[in-house]
């Protein structure tokens, strides 16, 4: 597949900053209250520009994401992931279950360098992509190239996050097993996932993304806290 010129158009950190501005409300500005240092947005925008370039290059030869326009990748993938990351709160470890191209785990790692983030992705080519991003950005993020079910049964994470994974109901059940404190889910508004977690978790009222993010999809953010 030969990408057209628009596909490989490189966006600058400033242009990414401008596109993400609607997603960076005051709650995101305060999101690093659990970290030891303030959020370094210039660094984050620069790293996101490198990340975007890698997505565009790899997406030309494999299906990382169905979204091809750089601006939409920034808005939908980066913006929604950062929106979720702003609601992580105080924690030490985060599992991105079914990470795919790294959403929401990699933007969360950039925003919260204090976190020990694990990206779980069972497809080998996507896991290779994640390793390349981690290397290019100089991160300590772990890439788990396999199914989460194959992890040690004792392994737990403070927070488990999911975004648009295949087999969402089964993934949410596994998230409930692996999360010692919280589960955060970005899902379709049509998906009913409350009952999967309600036995062991208190599920908050859903946050409808278009109410906060006018350019976002008609999705919801669900947050559940272990009882």
Secondary structure, DSSP 8 states (H G I E B T S, - for coil): ----TTTT----HHHHHHHHGGG--HHHHTGGGGSSS---HHHHHHHHHHHHHHHHHHHTTS-S-S---HHHIIIIIIIHHHHHHTT--S-SEEEEET-TTTTTHHHHHHH-TTSEEEEE--SHHHHHHHHHHHHHHT---EEE-S-GGGS-TT--EEEEEEES-SSHHHHHHHHHHHEEEEEEEEEETT---HHHHTTTEEE---EEHHHH-TTS-SEEEEEEEE-
